[in-house]
Amino acid sequence: MTDRPALRPKEGWHVLHLFYRVEFGQWQVLTSEERLAAKTKLSALVQDIRSLPSTQILTFSIISPKADVGFMLLTDDLNTANSIEKKLTLSLGADVLTPVFSFYSLTERSEYTTTEEDCANSLTAEQGLLPGSPEFVRAIAEFRQRMEKYLRDRLYPSMPDWPVFCFYPMTKRRDAAQNWYILPFEKRKELMLGHGRIGRQYAGRIRQLITGSTGLDDAEWGVTLFAHDVFEIKSIVYEMRFDTVSAQYADFGEFYLGIQLPLDDLFRRIQL
């Protein structure tokens, strides 16, 4: 995709959410041969992207007039991400795809993740296990194994093929009376652990990826949700609105809802 030296983050992957409107007036000007060539070009581009190492691209038909098509790109090289974005924008011909919203972020670990020290304290205080005992050692080993998988899934995720997709940007509030960043770390961690418990109730029904964009884009995080039933998307977002983290300290951007489709189905869906 590029001959420039790779720009890889210290950890994690680059993530681009790209949403476009199809300019059907421009599309109708093209001959049938030119339209076929344009769709073939985009299909070949997506195949090329999917052949790259440490790279994934997902394609969506977007619900609502906000946009027609959406792409979610994950890759390890910023030059590759930038090159792909430019090629996608021009893939169907000049002025056919108009960008309506984009969001750049990085996969990241959470600073509020349960630590091994937290686990050890819990084993002693709540389960009465003595440090160094066989049960304690076994529990710590299992914790390390779980955390290794958790961090790998956060930093280098394999995105699901689940059909229902939702994306929205989110920022923690910094109002004088509701400033997330002046709360002590332990208080923030306590609140986030409670927030996470709600999310875990949707295990198997919702796949979630939180990506960080502080200093990289206008909002501070991007939230990507996948489900088999749009009802589950609505339910988890609604339930979390009542949690203190959202109710007092979160501001949300626009929501983009889509259906994940193969390109051939996507072309038919948007009538190209």
CYANA upper distance limits for C-alpha pairs under 8 A (distance plus 0.5 A):
  1 MET  CA     80 THR  CA      6.31
  1 MET  CA     83 SER  CA      6.85
  1 MET  CA     84 ILE  CA      7.58
  2 THR  CA     79 ASN  CA      7.19
  2 THR  CA     80 THR  CA      6.67
  2 THR  CA     83 SER  CA      7.21
  4 ARG  CA     79 ASN  CA      7.38
  5 PRO  CA     79 ASN  CA      8.35
  6 ALA  CA     77 ASP  CA      5.89
  6 ALA  CA     78 LEU  CA      7.53
  6 ALA  CA     79 ASN  CA      6.87
  6 ALA  CA     80 THR  CA      8.34
  7 LEU  CA     76 ASP  CA      8.34
  7 LEU  CA     77 ASP  CA      5.54
  7 LEU  CA     78 LEU  CA      5.70
  7 LEU  CA     79 ASN  CA      6.78
  8 ARG  CA     13 TRP  CA      8.20
  8 ARG  CA     76 ASP  CA      6.13
  8 ARG  CA     77 ASP  CA      5.41
  8 ARG  CA     78 LEU  CA      7.00
  9 PRO  CA     13 TRP  CA      7.41
  9 PRO  CA     14 HIS  CA      8.32
  9 PRO  CA     76 ASP  CA      7.88
  9 PRO  CA     77 ASP  CA      8.30
 11 GLU  CA    108 GLU  CA      8.14
 11 GLU  CA    155 LEU  CA      7.60
 12 GLY  CA     76 ASP  CA      7.86
 12 GLY  CA    106 LEU  CA      6.91
 12 GLY  CA    107 THR  CA      5.56
 12 GLY  CA    108 GLU  CA      6.46
 12 GLY  CA    155 LEU  CA      5.01
 12 GLY  CA    156 TYR  CA      6.60
 13 TRP  CA     74 LEU  CA      6.77
 13 TRP  CA     75 THR  CA      6.00
 13 TRP  CA     76 ASP  CA      5.22
 13 TRP  CA     77 ASP  CA      8.10
 13 TRP  CA    106 LEU  CA      6.10
 13 TRP  CA    107 THR  CA      5.94
 13 TRP  CA    155 LEU  CA      7.19
 13 TRP  CA    156 TYR  CA      7.13
 14 HIS  CA     73 LEU  CA      8.45
 14 HIS  CA     74 LEU  CA      6.11
 14 HIS  CA     75 THR  CA      5.87
 14 HIS  CA     76 ASP  CA      6.35
 14 HIS  CA     77 ASP  CA      7.45
 14 HIS  CA     78 LEU  CA      7.01
 14 HIS  CA     81 ALA  CA      7.72
 14 HIS  CA    104 TYR  CA      7.97
 14 HIS  CA    105 SER  CA      6.66
 14 HIS  CA    106 LEU  CA      5.25
 14 HIS  CA    107 THR  CA      7.20
 15 VAL  CA     72 MET  CA      7.69
 15 VAL  CA     73 LEU  CA      6.05
 15 VAL  CA     74 LEU  CA      5.07
 15 VAL  CA     75 THR  CA      7.24
 15 VAL  CA     81 ALA  CA      8.46
 15 VAL  CA    104 TYR  CA      6.30
 15 VAL  CA    105 SER  CA      5.70
 15 VAL  CA    106 LEU  CA      6.05
 15 VAL  CA    107 THR  CA      7.51
 15 VAL  CA    211 THR  CA      8.20
 16 LEU  CA     71 PHE  CA      8.37
 16 LEU  CA     72 MET  CA      6.26
 16 LEU  CA     73 LEU  CA      5.55
 16 LEU  CA     74 LEU  CA      7.11
 16 LEU  CA     81 ALA  CA      7.92
 16 LEU  CA    102 SER  CA      7.60
 16 LEU  CA    103 PHE  CA      6.23
 16 LEU  CA    104 TYR  CA      5.25
 16 LEU  CA    105 SER  CA      7.11
 17 HIS  CA     70 GLY  CA      7.82
 17 HIS  CA     71 PHE  CA      6.40
 17 HIS  CA     72 MET  CA      5.15
 17 HIS  CA     73 LEU  CA      7.00
 17 HIS  CA    102 SER  CA      5.94
 17 HIS  CA    103 PHE  CA      5.59
 17 HIS  CA    104 TYR  CA      7.11
 18 LEU  CA     70 GLY  CA      6.02
 18 LEU  CA     71 PHE  CA      5.63
 18 LEU  CA     72 MET  CA      6.89
 18 LEU  CA     85 GLU  CA      8.47
 18 LEU  CA     99 PRO  CA      7.88
 18 LEU  CA    101 PHE  CA      6.77
 18 LEU  CA    102 SER  CA      5.08
 18 LEU  CA    103 PHE  CA      7.24
 19 PHE  CA     67 ALA  CA      6.57
 19 PHE  CA     68 ASP  CA      7.97
 19 PHE  CA     69 VAL  CA      6.38
 19 PHE  CA     70 GLY  CA      4.81
 19 PHE  CA     71 PHE  CA      7.00
 19 PHE  CA     99 PRO  CA      6.48
 19 PHE  CA    100 VAL  CA      6.30
 19 PHE  CA    101 PHE  CA      5.77
 19 PHE  CA    102 SER  CA      6.63
 20 TYR  CA     67 ALA  CA      5.83
 20 TYR  CA     68 ASP  CA      6.47
 20 TYR  CA     69 VAL  CA      5.90
 20 TYR  CA     70 GLY  CA      6.72
 20 TYR  CA     97 LEU  CA      6.26
 20 TYR  CA     98 THR  CA      5.75
 20 TYR  CA     99 PRO  CA      4.92
 20 TYR  CA    100 VAL  CA      5.84
 20 TYR  CA    101 PHE  CA      7.64
 21 ARG  CA     66 LYS  CA      8.03
 21 ARG  CA     67 ALA  CA      5.16
 21 ARG  CA     68 ASP  CA      5.41
 21 ARG  CA     69 VAL  CA      7.12
 21 ARG  CA     97 LEU  CA      6.25
 21 ARG  CA     98 THR  CA      5.66
 21 ARG  CA     99 PRO  CA      6.95
 21 ARG  CA    100 VAL  CA      7.02
 22 VAL  CA     27 TRP  CA      8.46
 22 VAL  CA     67 ALA  CA      8.30
 22 VAL  CA     68 ASP  CA      6.66
 22 VAL  CA     69 VAL  CA      8.16
 22 VAL  CA     96 VAL  CA      6.22
 22 VAL  CA     97 LEU  CA      5.41
 22 VAL  CA     98 THR  CA      6.91
 23 GLU  CA     27 TRP  CA      6.87
 23 GLU  CA     95 ASP  CA      7.58
 23 GLU  CA     96 VAL  CA      5.48
 23 GLU  CA     97 LEU  CA      6.70
 23 GLU  CA     98 THR  CA      7.48
 24 PHE  CA     28 GLN  CA      6.45
 24 PHE  CA     96 VAL  CA      7.65
 25 GLY  CA     29 VAL  CA      7.13
 26 GLN  CA     30 LEU  CA      7.63
 26 GLN  CA     95 ASP  CA      7.28
 26 GLN  CA     96 VAL  CA      6.19
 27 TRP  CA     35 ARG  CA      7.96
 27 TRP  CA     96 VAL  CA      6.53
 30 LEU  CA     34 GLU  CA      6.17
 30 LEU  CA     35 ARG  CA      6.59
 31 THR  CA     35 ARG  CA      6.72
 32 SER  CA     36 LEU  CA      6.72
 33 GLU  CA     37 ALA  CA      6.66
 34 GLU  CA     38 ALA  CA      6.56
 35 ARG  CA     39 LYS  CA      6.76
 35 ARG  CA     92 LEU  CA      8.30
 35 ARG  CA    272 LEU  CA      8.40
 36 LEU  CA     40 THR  CA      6.56
 37 ALA  CA     41 LYS  CA      6.54
 38 ALA  CA     42 LEU  CA      6.86
 38 ALA  CA     91 SER  CA      7.14
 38 ALA  CA     92 LEU  CA      5.19
 38 ALA  CA     93 GLY  CA      7.07
 39 LYS  CA     43 SER  CA      6.62
 39 LYS  CA     92 LEU  CA      6.94
 39 LYS  CA    267 PHE  CA      8.46
 40 THR  CA     44 ALA  CA      6.57
 41 LYS  CA     45 LEU  CA      6.62
 41 LYS  CA     91 SER  CA      6.89
 41 LYS  CA     92 LEU  CA      7.82
 42 LEU  CA     46 VAL  CA      6.71
 42 LEU  CA     88 LEU  CA      7.79
 42 LEU  CA     91 SER  CA      5.82
 42 LEU  CA     92 LEU  CA      7.07
 43 SER  CA     47 GLN  CA      6.76
 43 SER  CA    263 LEU  CA      7.31
 44 ALA  CA     48 ASP  CA      6.61
 45 LEU  CA     49 ILE  CA      6.66
 45 LEU  CA     88 LEU  CA      8.33
 45 LEU  CA     91 SER  CA      8.42
 46 VAL  CA     50 ARG  CA      6.70
 46 VAL  CA     57 ILE  CA      7.81
 47 GLN  CA     51 SER  CA      6.83
 48 ASP  CA     52 LEU  CA      7.29
 49 ILE  CA     55 THR  CA      7.45
 49 ILE  CA     56 GLN  CA      7.71
 49 ILE  CA     57 ILE  CA      7.54
 49 ILE  CA     84 ILE  CA      8.27
 50 ARG  CA     55 THR  CA      6.85
 50 ARG  CA     56 GLN  CA      6.27
 50 ARG  CA     57 ILE  CA      7.04
 51 SER  CA     55 THR  CA      8.27
 54 SER  CA     74 LEU  CA      8.29
 54 SER  CA     75 THR  CA      6.09
 54 SER  CA     76 ASP  CA      6.41
 55 THR  CA     73 LEU  CA      7.88
 55 THR  CA     74 LEU  CA      5.92
 55 THR  CA     75 THR  CA      4.70
 55 THR  CA     76 ASP  CA      7.30
 56 GLN  CA     72 MET  CA      8.47
 56 GLN  CA     73 LEU  CA      6.26
 56 GLN  CA     74 LEU  CA      5.62
 56 GLN  CA     75 THR  CA      7.00
 56 GLN  CA    159 MET  CA      8.31
 57 ILE  CA     71 PHE  CA      7.20
 57 ILE  CA     72 MET  CA      6.03
 57 ILE  CA     73 LEU  CA      4.98
 57 ILE  CA     74 LEU  CA      6.93
 58 LEU  CA     71 PHE  CA      6.02
 58 LEU  CA     72 MET  CA      5.58
 58 LEU  CA     73 LEU  CA      7.11
 58 LEU  CA    260 GLN  CA      7.66
 59 THR  CA     69 VAL  CA      7.95
 59 THR  CA     70 GLY  CA      6.42
 59 THR  CA     71 PHE  CA      5.31
 59 THR  CA     72 MET  CA      7.27
 59 THR  CA    260 GLN  CA      6.29
 59 THR  CA    261 LEU  CA      6.56
 59 THR  CA    262 PRO  CA      7.28
 59 THR  CA    263 LEU  CA      7.46
 59 THR  CA    266 LEU  CA      8.38
 60 PHE  CA     69 VAL  CA      6.15
 60 PHE  CA     70 GLY  CA      5.41
 60 PHE  CA     71 PHE  CA      6.73
 60 PHE  CA    165 PHE  CA      8.38
 60 PHE  CA    258 GLY  CA      6.15
 60 PHE  CA    259 ILE  CA      5.75
 60 PHE  CA    260 GLN  CA      4.91
 60 PHE  CA    261 LEU  CA      6.16
 60 PHE  CA    266 LEU  CA      7.64
 61 SER  CA     68 ASP  CA      6.50
 61 SER  CA     69 VAL  CA      5.33
 61 SER  CA     70 GLY  CA      6.89
 61 SER  CA    258 GLY  CA      5.85
 61 SER  CA    259 ILE  CA      5.77
 61 SER  CA    260 GLN  CA      7.07
 61 SER  CA    261 LEU  CA      7.41
 61 SER  CA    266 LEU  CA      6.68
 61 SER  CA    269 ARG  CA      7.77
 61 SER  CA    270 ILE  CA      7.78
 62 ILE  CA     66 LYS  CA      8.36
 62 ILE  CA     67 ALA  CA      6.44
 62 ILE  CA     68 ASP  CA      5.64
 62 ILE  CA     69 VAL  CA      5.91
 62 ILE  CA     70 GLY  CA      6.91
 62 ILE  CA    256 TYR  CA      7.55
 62 ILE  CA    257 LEU  CA      6.37
 62 ILE  CA    258 GLY  CA      4.58
 62 ILE  CA    259 ILE  CA      6.96
 63 ILE  CA     67 ALA  CA      8.10
 63 ILE  CA     68 ASP  CA      7.94
 63 ILE  CA    256 TYR  CA      8.02
 63 ILE  CA    257 LEU  CA      6.07
 63 ILE  CA    258 GLY  CA      5.74
 63 ILE  CA    259 ILE  CA      8.05
 64 SER  CA     68 ASP  CA      8.26
 64 SER  CA    257 LEU  CA      8.39
 66 LYS  CA    100 VAL  CA      7.99
 66 LYS  CA    256 TYR  CA      8.36
 67 ALA  CA    100 VAL  CA      7.23
 68 ASP  CA    270 ILE  CA      7.44
 70 GLY  CA    258 GLY  CA      8.25
 73 LEU  CA     81 ALA  CA      7.97
 74 LEU  CA     81 ALA  CA      8.27
 75 THR  CA     80 THR  CA      7.81
 75 THR  CA     81 ALA  CA      6.98
 76 ASP  CA     80 THR  CA      8.47
 77 ASP  CA     81 ALA  CA      6.85
 78 LEU  CA     82 ASN  CA      6.60
 79 ASN  CA     83 SER  CA      6.56
 80 THR  CA     84 ILE  CA      6.53
 81 ALA  CA     85 GLU  CA      6.68
 82 ASN  CA     86 LYS  CA      6.95
 83 SER  CA     87 LYS  CA      6.81
 84 ILE  CA     88 LEU  CA      6.51
 85 GLU  CA     89 THR  CA      6.80
 86 LYS  CA     90 LEU  CA      7.14
 87 LYS  CA     91 SER  CA      6.20
 88 LEU  CA     92 LEU  CA      8.46
 89 THR  CA     97 LEU  CA      6.46
 89 THR  CA     98 THR  CA      7.86
 89 THR  CA     99 PRO  CA      7.85
 90 LEU  CA     94 ALA  CA      6.12
 90 LEU  CA     95 ASP  CA      8.00
 90 LEU  CA     96 VAL  CA      8.15
 90 LEU  CA     97 LEU  CA      7.54
 92 LEU  CA     96 VAL  CA      6.55
 92 LEU  CA     97 LEU  CA      7.44
 93 GLY  CA     97 LEU  CA      8.24
103 PHE  CA    169 PRO  CA      8.47
103 PHE  CA    217 ASP  CA      7.18
103 PHE  CA    222 GLY  CA      8.15
104 TYR  CA    213 SER  CA      7.12
104 TYR  CA    216 LEU  CA      7.25
104 TYR  CA    217 ASP  CA      6.59
105 SER  CA    211 THR  CA      6.21
105 SER  CA    212 GLY  CA      5.73
105 SER  CA    213 SER  CA      4.92
105 SER  CA    216 LEU  CA      7.11
105 SER  CA    217 ASP  CA      7.71
105 SER  CA    221 TRP  CA      7.80
105 SER  CA    222 GLY  CA      7.51
106 LEU  CA    211 THR  CA      5.80
106 LEU  CA    212 GLY  CA      5.72
106 LEU  CA    213 SER  CA      6.92
107 THR  CA    154 ARG  CA      6.91
107 THR  CA    155 LEU  CA      5.56
107 THR  CA    156 TYR  CA      7.81
107 THR  CA    210 ILE  CA      7.58
107 THR  CA    211 THR  CA      5.12
107 THR  CA    212 GLY  CA      6.78
108 GLU  CA    154 ARG  CA      6.75
108 GLU  CA    155 LEU  CA      5.92
108 GLU  CA    210 ILE  CA      8.15
108 GLU  CA    211 THR  CA      6.46
108 GLU  CA    212 GLY  CA      6.70
109 ARG  CA    113 THR  CA      8.29
109 ARG  CA    151 LEU  CA      6.90
109 ARG  CA    154 ARG  CA      6.65
109 ARG  CA    155 LEU  CA      7.03
112 TYR  CA    188 ARG  CA      8.39
112 TYR  CA    189 LYS  CA      5.65
112 TYR  CA    192 MET  CA      7.33
112 TYR  CA    193 LEU  CA      7.86
114 THR  CA    118 ASP  CA      6.47
114 THR  CA    119 CYS  CA      7.48
115 THR  CA    119 CYS  CA      6.82
116 GLU  CA    120 ALA  CA      6.61
116 GLU  CA    140 ILE  CA      7.90
116 GLU  CA    143 PHE  CA      7.99
116 GLU  CA    144 ARG  CA      8.01
117 GLU  CA    121 ASN  CA      6.65
118 ASP  CA    122 SER  CA      6.69
119 CYS  CA    123 LEU  CA      6.67
119 CYS  CA    140 ILE  CA      7.88
119 CYS  CA    143 PHE  CA      8.05
120 ALA  CA    124 THR  CA      6.82
120 ALA  CA    131 PRO  CA      8.24
120 ALA  CA    136 PHE  CA      8.45
120 ALA  CA    140 ILE  CA      7.64
121 ASN  CA    125 ALA  CA      6.43
122 SER  CA    126 GLU  CA      5.86
122 SER  CA    127 GLN  CA      7.58
123 LEU  CA    127 GLN  CA      5.53
123 LEU  CA    128 GLY  CA      6.81
123 LEU  CA    129 LEU  CA      6.12
123 LEU  CA    136 PHE  CA      7.59
124 THR  CA    128 GLY  CA      5.14
124 THR  CA    129 LEU  CA      5.33
124 THR  CA    130 LEU  CA      6.60
124 THR  CA    131 PRO  CA      7.80
125 ALA  CA    129 LEU  CA      8.36
129 LEU  CA    133 SER  CA      7.63
129 LEU  CA    135 GLU  CA      7.43
129 LEU  CA    136 PHE  CA      6.25
130 LEU  CA    136 PHE  CA      6.89
131 PRO  CA    136 PHE  CA      6.34
131 PRO  CA    137 VAL  CA      7.93
132 GLY  CA    136 PHE  CA      6.61
132 GLY  CA    137 VAL  CA      6.48
133 SER  CA    137 VAL  CA      6.63
134 PRO  CA    138 ARG  CA      6.53
135 GLU  CA    139 ALA  CA      6.61
136 PHE  CA    140 ILE  CA      6.71
137 VAL  CA    141 ALA  CA      6.72
138 ARG  CA    142 GLU  CA      6.76
139 ALA  CA    143 PHE  CA      6.66
140 ILE  CA    144 ARG  CA      6.73
141 ALA  CA    145 GLN  CA      6.83
142 GLU  CA    146 ARG  CA      6.72
143 PHE  CA    147 MET  CA      6.60
144 ARG  CA    148 GLU  CA      6.55
145 GLN  CA    149 LYS  CA      7.03
146 ARG  CA    150 TYR  CA      6.62
147 MET  CA    151 LEU  CA      6.48
148 GLU  CA    152 ARG  CA      6.67
149 LYS  CA    153 ASP  CA      6.57
150 TYR  CA    154 ARG  CA      6.72
151 LEU  CA    155 LEU  CA      6.52
152 ARG  CA    156 TYR  CA      5.92
152 ARG  CA    157 PRO  CA      7.29
153 ASP  CA    157 PRO  CA      4.95
153 ASP  CA    158 SER  CA      7.71
154 ARG  CA    209 LEU  CA      7.59
154 ARG  CA    210 ILE  CA      8.36
160 PRO  CA    207 ARG  CA      8.21
160 PRO  CA    226 PHE  CA      7.97
161 ASP  CA    260 GLN  CA      7.67
162 TRP  CA    226 PHE  CA      6.48
162 TRP  CA    227 ALA  CA      6.26
162 TRP  CA    228 HIS  CA      6.28
162 TRP  CA    260 GLN  CA      7.59
163 PRO  CA    226 PHE  CA      7.68
163 PRO  CA    227 ALA  CA      7.08
163 PRO  CA    228 HIS  CA      6.31
163 PRO  CA    259 ILE  CA      5.80
163 PRO  CA    260 GLN  CA      5.26
163 PRO  CA    261 LEU  CA      7.74
164 VAL  CA    226 PHE  CA      5.99
164 VAL  CA    227 ALA  CA      5.54
164 VAL  CA    228 HIS  CA      6.23
164 VAL  CA    229 ASP  CA      7.12
164 VAL  CA    230 VAL  CA      6.71
164 VAL  CA    257 LEU  CA      8.05
164 VAL  CA    258 GLY  CA      6.63
164 VAL  CA    259 ILE  CA      5.45
164 VAL  CA    260 GLN  CA      6.84
165 PHE  CA    224 THR  CA      7.87
165 PHE  CA    225 LEU  CA      6.28
165 PHE  CA    226 PHE  CA      5.22
165 PHE  CA    227 ALA  CA      7.19
165 PHE  CA    257 LEU  CA      6.19
165 PHE  CA    258 GLY  CA      5.51
165 PHE  CA    259 ILE  CA      6.34
165 PHE  CA    260 GLN  CA      7.13
166 CYS  CA    224 THR  CA      6.29
166 CYS  CA    225 LEU  CA      5.56
166 CYS  CA    226 PHE  CA      7.00
166 CYS  CA    233 ILE  CA      7.98
166 CYS  CA    255 PHE  CA      7.46
166 CYS  CA    256 TYR  CA      6.07
166 CYS  CA    257 LEU  CA      4.94
166 CYS  CA    258 GLY  CA      6.78
167 PHE  CA    222 GLY  CA      7.64
167 PHE  CA    223 VAL  CA      6.11
167 PHE  CA    224 THR  CA      5.07
167 PHE  CA    225 LEU  CA      6.87
167 PHE  CA    255 PHE  CA      6.30
167 PHE  CA    256 TYR  CA      5.70
167 PHE  CA    257 LEU  CA      7.11
168 TYR  CA    222 GLY  CA      6.45
168 TYR  CA    223 VAL  CA      5.92
168 TYR  CA    224 THR  CA      7.35
168 TYR  CA    252 PHE  CA      7.53
168 TYR  CA    253 GLY  CA      6.45
168 TYR  CA    254 GLU  CA      6.34
168 TYR  CA    255 PHE  CA      5.18
168 TYR  CA    256 TYR  CA      6.89
169 PRO  CA    219 ALA  CA      6.46
169 PRO  CA    220 GLU  CA      7.88
169 PRO  CA    221 TRP  CA      6.23
169 PRO  CA    222 GLY  CA      4.91
169 PRO  CA    223 VAL  CA      6.56
169 PRO  CA    252 PHE  CA      6.48
169 PRO  CA    253 GLY  CA      5.58
169 PRO  CA    254 GLU  CA      7.53
169 PRO  CA    255 PHE  CA      8.23
170 MET  CA    219 ALA  CA      6.31
170 MET  CA    220 GLU  CA      6.62
170 MET  CA    221 TRP  CA      5.75
170 MET  CA    222 GLY  CA      6.64
170 MET  CA    223 VAL  CA      7.76
170 MET  CA    250 ALA  CA      7.26
170 MET  CA    251 ASP  CA      6.22
170 MET  CA    252 PHE  CA      5.01
170 MET  CA    253 GLY  CA      6.50
171 THR  CA    219 ALA  CA      5.83
171 THR  CA    220 GLU  CA      5.42
171 THR  CA    221 TRP  CA      6.80
171 THR  CA    250 ALA  CA      6.31
171 THR  CA    251 ASP  CA      5.77
171 THR  CA    252 PHE  CA      7.01
172 LYS  CA    179 ASN  CA      8.36
172 LYS  CA    180 TRP  CA      6.69
172 LYS  CA    220 GLU  CA      7.87
172 LYS  CA    249 TYR  CA      5.94
172 LYS  CA    250 ALA  CA      5.13
172 LYS  CA    251 ASP  CA      6.71
173 ARG  CA    178 GLN  CA      6.92
173 ARG  CA    179 ASN  CA      6.12
173 ARG  CA    180 TRP  CA      6.47
173 ARG  CA    248 GLN  CA      8.30
173 ARG  CA    249 TYR  CA      5.27
173 ARG  CA    250 ALA  CA      5.83
173 ARG  CA    251 ASP  CA      6.70
174 ARG  CA    178 GLN  CA      6.60
174 ARG  CA    179 ASN  CA      4.47
174 ARG  CA    180 TRP  CA      6.56
174 ARG  CA    181 TYR  CA      7.44
174 ARG  CA    249 TYR  CA      8.27
175 ASP  CA    179 ASN  CA      5.64
178 GLN  CA    248 GLN  CA      7.09
178 GLN  CA    249 TYR  CA      6.76
179 ASN  CA    183 LEU  CA      7.69
179 ASN  CA    249 TYR  CA      7.52
180 TRP  CA    188 ARG  CA      8.15
180 TRP  CA    249 TYR  CA      6.51
183 LEU  CA    187 LYS  CA      6.87
183 LEU  CA    188 ARG  CA      6.83
184 PRO  CA    188 ARG  CA      6.89
185 PHE  CA    189 LYS  CA      6.56
186 GLU  CA    190 GLU  CA      6.60
187 LYS  CA    191 LEU  CA      6.76
188 ARG  CA    192 MET  CA      6.62
189 LYS  CA    193 LEU  CA      6.56
190 GLU  CA    194 GLY  CA      6.96
191 LEU  CA    195 HIS  CA      6.73
191 LEU  CA    244 THR  CA      7.69
191 LEU  CA    245 VAL  CA      6.84
192 MET  CA    196 GLY  CA      6.53
192 MET  CA    245 VAL  CA      7.39
193 LEU  CA    197 ARG  CA      6.82
194 GLY  CA    198 ILE  CA      7.38
195 HIS  CA    199 GLY  CA      7.36
195 HIS  CA    240 MET  CA      7.74
195 HIS  CA    243 ASP  CA      7.04
195 HIS  CA    244 THR  CA      8.46
195 HIS  CA    245 VAL  CA      7.21
196 GLY  CA    200 ARG  CA      6.78
197 ARG  CA    201 GLN  CA      7.16
198 ILE  CA    202 TYR  CA      7.96
198 ILE  CA    239 GLU  CA      8.38
198 ILE  CA    240 MET  CA      7.51
199 GLY  CA    203 ALA  CA      7.79
199 GLY  CA    236 ILE  CA      7.69
202 TYR  CA    206 ILE  CA      6.12
202 TYR  CA    236 ILE  CA      7.88
203 ALA  CA    207 ARG  CA      7.85
205 ARG  CA    227 ALA  CA      6.46
205 ARG  CA    228 HIS  CA      7.63
205 ARG  CA    232 GLU  CA      7.28
206 ILE  CA    225 LEU  CA      7.06
206 ILE  CA    226 PHE  CA      6.17
206 ILE  CA    227 ALA  CA      5.50
206 ILE  CA    228 HIS  CA      8.49
206 ILE  CA    232 GLU  CA      7.45
206 ILE  CA    233 ILE  CA      7.81
207 ARG  CA    225 LEU  CA      6.19
207 ARG  CA    226 PHE  CA      5.51
207 ARG  CA    227 ALA  CA      7.02
208 GLN  CA    223 VAL  CA      7.73
208 GLN  CA    224 THR  CA      6.21
208 GLN  CA    225 LEU  CA      5.14
208 GLN  CA    226 PHE  CA      6.97
209 LEU  CA    223 VAL  CA      6.58
209 LEU  CA    224 THR  CA      5.68
209 LEU  CA    225 LEU  CA      7.13
210 ILE  CA    221 TRP  CA      7.24
210 ILE  CA    222 GLY  CA      6.32
210 ILE  CA    223 VAL  CA      5.38
210 ILE  CA    224 THR  CA      6.96
211 THR  CA    221 TRP  CA      6.06
211 THR  CA    222 GLY  CA      5.66
211 THR  CA    223 VAL  CA      7.15
212 GLY  CA    220 GLU  CA      6.58
212 GLY  CA    221 TRP  CA      5.04
212 GLY  CA    222 GLY  CA      6.94
213 SER  CA    217 ASP  CA      6.02
213 SER  CA    218 ASP  CA      8.27
213 SER  CA    219 ALA  CA      7.03
213 SER  CA    220 GLU  CA      5.21
213 SER  CA    221 TRP  CA      5.69
213 SER  CA    222 GLY  CA      7.66
214 THR  CA    218 ASP  CA      8.32
214 THR  CA    219 ALA  CA      7.28
214 THR  CA    220 GLU  CA      4.82
214 THR  CA    221 TRP  CA      7.42
215 GLY  CA    220 GLU  CA      7.98
219 ALA  CA    253 GLY  CA      8.46
225 LEU  CA    233 ILE  CA      7.70
226 PHE  CA    233 ILE  CA      8.21
227 ALA  CA    232 GLU  CA      7.23
227 ALA  CA    233 ILE  CA      7.28
228 HIS  CA    232 GLU  CA      8.48
229 ASP  CA    233 ILE  CA      7.85
230 VAL  CA    234 LYS  CA      7.01
231 PHE  CA    235 SER  CA      6.56
232 GLU  CA    236 ILE  CA      6.62
233 ILE  CA    237 VAL  CA      6.78
234 LYS  CA    238 TYR  CA      6.51
235 SER  CA    239 GLU  CA      6.51
236 ILE  CA    240 MET  CA      6.56
237 VAL  CA    241 ARG  CA      6.79
238 TYR  CA    242 PHE  CA      7.88
239 GLU  CA    243 ASP  CA      7.86
240 MET  CA    246 SER  CA      7.02
241 ARG  CA    246 SER  CA      5.71
241 ARG  CA    247 ALA  CA      6.00
242 PHE  CA    246 SER  CA      7.29
242 PHE  CA    247 ALA  CA      6.08
243 ASP  CA    247 ALA  CA      6.32
244 THR  CA    248 GLN  CA      5.97
244 THR  CA    249 TYR  CA      7.65
245 VAL  CA    249 TYR  CA      5.80
245 VAL  CA    250 ALA  CA      6.99
246 SER  CA    250 ALA  CA      5.17
246 SER  CA    251 ASP  CA      8.17
261 LEU  CA    265 ASP  CA      6.51
261 LEU  CA    266 LEU  CA      6.14
262 PRO  CA    266 LEU  CA      6.56
263 LEU  CA    267 PHE  CA      6.53
264 ASP  CA    268 ARG  CA      7.03
265 ASP  CA    269 ARG  CA      6.52
266 LEU  CA    270 ILE  CA      6.74
267 PHE  CA    271 GLN  CA      6.45
267 PHE  CA    272 LEU  CA      5.63
268 ARG  CA    272 LEU  CA      6.59
